[in-house]
């Protein structure tokens, strides 16, 4: 999918779709609200943010986490929604149970029905980004108001208490997906990036349909911000009018392209390339961009 429609939208002065990220700030620019806003912009939506915490970090790790007061988080959400409006929103790093509960409350008050939840828990370098007490708040308050949840394997394990470490144990992942669905979210995508095989498999469940999205594993250390970018892409595609399954499929292609041409910045885990999907940089033409290779199949786990 190219962005002709979105480019035409800018040229004809049509108002853009509006996307909101409620997440932490990454000073290194590879993850968090920075990755979300780059993704929103690259897909032609108007991105807004409500910052939950400020992190001091770079490609080598996180050196400090500074959560914002609850009032600051709530006011950011209220001011954006009441004035500009939101077509789709996502959450990232929420850090604590009080922030999870406050965000869930504002989602309910403002009727943010197109909500993508990326339950960020651990930074790429291993630093914890979610307090243990917040797990229950996720399951009891936020998931019932979630349209799509996108945990990776460690996050799905922590949310459900089900061990998912074995690469070939699709049944365990199906049990975890069912548990998340039964907690209230309408669509579940358990990402398989933490596996070790040559093909990355993401498991999708919507209460009746099971699908596996498959893409070739890229041999790169530069995968900082992949979860943030993937969930932000889903959010943008929802805001642009796509149905959930199609939004997820398009986001799979977006993140595949971003990883294929990841940026070797810094001395640790560099970021993905938010320009790679259908958008050219000054030194790059559309024909030079990598061709995403994502397939999917329905399964019976």
N, C-alpha and C positions, 0 to 999 in steps of 0.2 A: 504493500500500500504506500503510494506516494502522497505528498501533502498538497496536491494541486488545489483541493477544495479549501484547505486552511489558508493557503497563500492567496487564493482568490478572495477569501473572506477579508483579509487585511486590505487588499487593494480596493475593495468595494465599500469599505468602512462599515461592514456589518459587525454588530457587537459580537465579541467572542464568547465561547463557552467559559464558565467561571469555575475554577478548581481551587480547593483549599487543602493545605497540608497542616495538620496539627502534630507537631513533632519537635525533636531536638535540633539544635544548630551544630553543624560540624565545621569547625574553623578551617579544616583542610579542604572543604568543598566537595568531597567525594560522596558523602552520604548525607542523611538528614534532610533538613529543609532545602539545603543547597542543591542536592541531587534532585529532589522533588520539583523545585522551581525550574531547573534546567530541563527536566523531562516535560513539564507542563508547557514551557515555552516552545520546545522543539516540536511539540504536537499541536501547536496552534491555539492553546487555551490561555486564558488570563489567570495566572497563578497568584495565590495569596497565602499567607502563613499565619499561624498562631504558634509561637514558640513555647515549648514546655520546659526546656532546659537548655543551658549553654554548655557545650563541651569544649575543652581544650584538647585538640588532637591533630594528628597528621597521618601520613601513610604508615607510620611505624607504631602507632598506638594512641590510646587516650591517657592524658596526664591529669585531667580534672573534669568533674561533672558538677554542674551548679544548677539545680532545679529552680525554676521560677516560682514565686508565690501563686497560690491557687487563684487569687483575685486577678493576677496579671494574665493568666491563661484564659480565664473566663471572659475577661473584658476584650481580649483580642478576638475571640470567637464571636462574641456578641456584636462588636463594632463592625466586623467584616460582613456578617450575615445580614444584620439589620439595614445596612446601607447599600452594599454592592450586590449581595445575594450569592448563592452557591449552587451550582448545578451538580457537583459531585465533590466528595471530600474523602480524605484518607487520614489515618493516624499512623504515627511511627513510634518513636521513643516517648513513652509516657511516664516512665521512671518509678512512680509510686502509686499506691492504692488511692490516696486522695485525688491525685491528678486523673487517674483512670475514671474514678467516680464522677468527678466534676465534668470531664469531657463527655461521658455518657449522658449526664444530665442535660448538657447543652445540645447534644445530638437530638435528644428527645424533645426539648423545648422548641428547637428550630426546625424540627421535622427533616433532618438530613438523612433522607431515605437511601440515597446512593452513597453508602459509606463503605470504604475499603479499609480493613484493619490489618496492618502489618505489625504483629506483636513483637517489636524489637526488644531483645533481651540481652544480647552479648555483642560487643563490638568485634570487628574482624580480628583485632589483635588479642581478644580474650577478655577485655574489661567488661564488668557487669553494668548493664544499662537499665535494669529493672529490679526493684526490690522484691524479695520473696513474697511479701504480703500482698503484692499487686495481682498475683495469679488468680486468687479468688474473686477479686474485683472484676477482672477481665471476664471470667466465666459467668458471673452472676449479673453484672450490670451492663457491660459493653457488648458482649456477643449477642444478646437478644436484640440489639439494635444495629447489628452488622449485616450488610448485604453480602460482602465477600471477605473472607479471611485468608491470609497468605503466609502461614508459618513455614519456616524451614523445619528440618527434622528435629534438631534440638529444641526448638520452640514448641513444636507439636508434642514432643515428649513431656515437656514441662507443664504444658497446659492440661494434658490429659492423664499424665502419670503412666502412660503406656510406653514400653521400651520399643524403640524403632531403629535401633542401630544397625541391624542386619540388612545388607543391601537387597537381598532377595525376598524379604518378608513383606509381601504386598498385603497379606491378610492383616497384619498388625497395623499397618498404615490405614487400611480400610476401617478398622475398629476405631482408630483415632479420629478419622474423618467423620465417622458416624457420631462420635461423642461430641465433636465440635458442632456438627449440624444440629444435634439434639439440644445443645446449649442455646440455640437460637439463630445462628448465622444461616443464611440461605444458600450460600455457595462456599465450598471449601477447596483450597488449592494447597496441598502439602508439597513443598518444593524439595527436589531430590539432589540439590547441589552438593550436599555433604557426603553423598555416596562416593565410591571410588571407581566405578565402572566407566567404560568409554562412552556410554550414552547417559545423559541426564534425563530422568523421568520425573515429571511432576504429576501428582495424582489429583484428579478433580472429582468432586462429588456434589450433587445438588439435591439429594434426597431420593432420586430415582435413577439417575444416570451416572455411570462411572466412566471416566475417560483418563487415558494417560497421554500427556504431551511429551514428545521425545525430541531431543536435540543433541548433537554431538558435543561431547565435553571438550572445551578448549583448554589447552595446556598453557595456562598463564597464572601468574600470581596476582595479576592486576584485576581484582574482582571486588574492590572496596565499593560498597554502596549498591550492590546488585539487588538486594531485597527492597531497598527504598525505591530504586529506579523502576523495578518491575511493578510494584504496587502503585507507584505514581502513574505509570503508563496505563494501567487498568483504569485508574481514576479519570485520566484524561479521556480515554476512549468512551467511558460511560458518559462523561459530560458532553461528548460530541454526538451522543445519541445511540451508541451501540448497545445491544443487549449484553447481559453479563458474560455469556459463553463466548461471544464474538470479541468482546473487550479483552477477555483473558487470552484468547488465541492471538489477537493482534499484539498484546503486550508480550507474549512469548517470543514473537518475532522481533519485537523492539529490543528486548534484553539480550537476545541471541546476537543481534547485530552489534549492540553496545559492548558485549564481552569479546566478540571476534576482533574488534579494533580498539581494545582497551588502551588506555594511555599510560605509558611507563613513567609516570611522574613520581618524584620522591624516591626514598630509599627502602620503602616497604611495599605494602599492597597498594598499588596505584588504582585510580578510579576507572570506571567504565566510560565509554565514549558516547555522550548524549547526542552527538551530531550524526552518528552512524546510520540512523534509520531514516532514510528518505530525505535527508537534509544535507546540503553540501557546505563544507567549510570553504574559505576563499581559495585554498590550494587543492581542492578536491571537487570533482564533478559527481553528479548522481551516479553515472555509470561506473565510477571507481569504488562506490560503496560496496561493502560485502553483501552477498546474497544470503539472507537468513534461510536456514534449513530446519524448519520445525514441522514435525508430523504429529498426528494424533490418531488414536484408535479407541473405540469403546471396548471395555473389558467387563468381565464378571469376576470380581476378586473373591 
